[in-house]
Amino acid sequence: MEGDTIVLQDIFQYKTVGVMGRQVVGEIVATGIRPKCIEKLAANGVTLPPSTFQ
């Protein structure tokens, strides 16, 4: 939050590599931003390695 404004940032993005026929080919890649909720996830038994976000 910035004041009364909700601020969102992408954690992952889909990067298009090309097109094969009528199908888009690509991959989901991390943006390098680590979400602030990671501590809450860990407290509830969800552990993610730091490399997930790199």
Helices and strands as residue ranges (DSSP letters): E 12-20, E 23-30, H 38-43, G 50-53
